[in-house]
Amino acid sequence: MSVVLIILQDFISKLKDHLLGRIHGLDFDGDTNQFSNDNRNSVRIQNNVIFRVATVRVNYTTYDMRRDFDTVNSTTHPFIMVSSPEN
């Protein structure tokens, strides 16, 4: 098995662990939750395709309870900062 396939399989299993944590409403803890292969197999990636996009739109509620959004463009601003778990 090539190194690329091993890295890809590791990425897919970590992605599914992350998605399962969000689906089950678990608090984000740096994705230390490990799920079984049966659980991972319950998450299906349609046609085994993941798209890479240049921009992402983040919706949020402002301090004065209004809805707003920001657009992040990976070409012009490749690095963003987000909150991490307490520990």
N, C-alpha and C positions, 0 to 999 in steps of 0.2 A: 504494500500500500504506500502510495507516495505521501510525502510530507504535507502537500497541499490538501489532500483528502483528509488527513488526520486533523489538520488545523480547521478545516471546514466542518468536520463532524463535531469537534469540540465547540466551535462557534454556535452551531445549530443547537446542540444540547444546552449550552448556556443561555441562548436566546429563548428556548422553550422553557427553561427554568424561570427566567425573568418574567416571561408572559404568564406562566402558571401562577407565580407569586402575585401578579397584578390581578389576575382573574379571581383568585381565591381571597383577595382583599388583605393579604399579609402586609405588615409594615415593611417598608424597604429597609433592608439591613446590609446593603452592599452585595445583594444577591448571594448570600451564603446558604439560602434554602436549596436543598438537593431533593429532587423528585425522582421517582422510580421511572424506569423505561416505559412501563405501562402508562403512567401519567403523561410522560413526554409524547407518547404515541397518540394521545388524545388531542394534541395540538397539531393541526395540519396546516402546512404552508402550501397554498394553492399553486399547483403546477411547479412546486419547488423553485419559485421565483421570488427573489428579494430585489427591490428596486433601490438604486442609489439616486438621491435627489440633491439638487444644489441648494434648495431653500426649504425651510420649514416654518410653518406658522404656529405660534404658541398663543392660545387663548387663555386669558386670565381675568380675574376680578381685581379692580384697583382698590386702593385704600378707602375710597369714598363709595364703594359698592357699585361701581360702573363696570360694564364689560369692555374689555379692550384686547388688543392682540399686538404681538411683535412678530416681525419676520426676520429670521436669521438666514443670511446668505453665506454658505461655506466658502464661496470664492472670495468675497470681500472681507469677511470676519470669520476665519476658520476656527477660532477658539471661543468658547462660551464658558461661563462659570455657573454652576448649579450647586444647590445645597447637598451636603453629604450626610450620611448617618451620624448620629451623635458620637459613636465610638470610633 
